[in-house]
Amino acid sequence: MPNTMTTEEIARSQFIHGHTWGRWEYDADAKSIGHTAMRDYWIALDRIDTTEKLGHWCLHMAAKNWITTADLGNLVRAAHDLNGLGG
């Protein structure tokens, strides 16, 4: 049987541990991204693997007083790149 990869696995294989999108950093081992200014704030990639889930997270994050509009845009870019959304 051929070794098949999911869309998410193919997308993630292009990025190494520690890759950043603005202040978001990829943790390949934990399959998550973390905000570098808030070291204890990590989002598992399976929580942002659909446009609906990502939308909910963007609204949630927009309410944080430490998040910037650039952070929100970079969160969307990271989700797109790592989960193959919208492409």
C-alpha positions as CSV (number, residue, x, y, z in Angstrom):
1,M,0.0,0.0,0.0
2,P,1.4,3.4,-0.9
3,N,2.3,5.8,1.9
4,T,-0.2,8.6,1.6
5,M,-0.1,11.9,3.4
6,T,-3.0,14.1,4.4
7,T,-3.3,17.6,3.1
8,E,-2.3,18.8,6.6
9,E,0.8,16.6,6.7
10,I,1.9,17.8,3.2
11,A,1.4,21.4,4.2
12,R,3.3,20.9,7.5
13,S,6.2,19.1,5.9
14,Q,7.3,22.4,4.3
15,F,7.9,24.0,7.7
16,I,10.5,23.3,10.3
17,H,10.1,23.4,14.1
18,G,10.6,27.1,15.1
19,H,9.3,28.6,11.9
20,T,7.5,31.9,12.6
21,W,4.7,34.0,11.2
22,G,5.2,37.3,12.9
23,R,5.0,36.5,16.6
24,W,3.5,33.0,16.1
25,E,6.0,30.1,16.3
26,Y,5.5,26.6,15.1
27,D,6.2,23.6,17.4
28,A,6.4,20.6,15.1
29,D,6.6,18.1,18.0
30,A,3.5,19.4,19.7
31,K,1.7,20.2,16.4
32,S,0.8,23.6,17.7
33,I,1.7,27.3,17.3
34,G,2.5,29.6,20.1
35,H,2.5,33.4,20.6
36,T,6.1,34.5,21.3
37,A,5.1,37.4,23.5
38,M,2.8,35.2,25.6
39,R,5.0,32.1,26.0
40,D,2.3,30.0,27.7
41,Y,-0.3,30.6,24.9
42,W,-0.3,27.7,22.4
43,I,-3.0,26.6,20.0
44,A,-3.1,23.0,18.8
45,L,-3.3,22.9,15.0
46,D,-6.4,20.6,15.1
47,R,-8.2,23.5,16.8
48,I,-7.7,25.7,13.7
49,D,-8.0,23.1,10.9
50,T,-11.2,24.4,9.3
51,T,-12.2,27.9,8.3
52,E,-15.0,27.8,10.9
53,K,-12.7,26.9,13.7
54,L,-10.1,29.5,12.6
55,G,-12.9,32.1,12.5
56,H,-13.9,31.3,16.1
57,W,-10.2,31.5,17.2
58,C,-9.7,34.9,15.5
59,L,-12.7,36.3,17.3
60,H,-11.5,34.8,20.6
61,M,-8.0,36.2,20.0
62,A,-9.3,39.7,19.0
63,A,-10.7,40.1,22.5
64,K,-7.2,39.8,24.0
65,N,-5.6,43.1,24.9
66,W,-2.1,41.9,23.9
67,I,-3.0,40.8,20.4
68,T,-2.5,43.0,17.4
69,T,-4.2,43.1,14.0
70,A,-0.9,41.9,12.6
71,D,-1.0,38.9,15.0
72,L,-4.5,38.0,13.7
73,G,-3.3,38.2,10.1
74,N,-0.3,36.0,10.9
75,L,-2.5,33.5,12.8
76,V,-4.6,33.1,9.6
77,R,-1.4,32.8,7.5
78,A,0.0,30.1,9.8
79,A,-3.3,28.2,9.8
80,H,-3.4,28.4,6.0
81,D,0.2,27.2,5.7
82,L,0.2,24.5,8.3
83,N,-3.3,23.1,7.7
84,G,-3.7,23.7,4.0
85,L,-6.7,26.0,4.4
86,G,-8.0,28.0,1.6
87,G,-5.5,26.8,-0.9
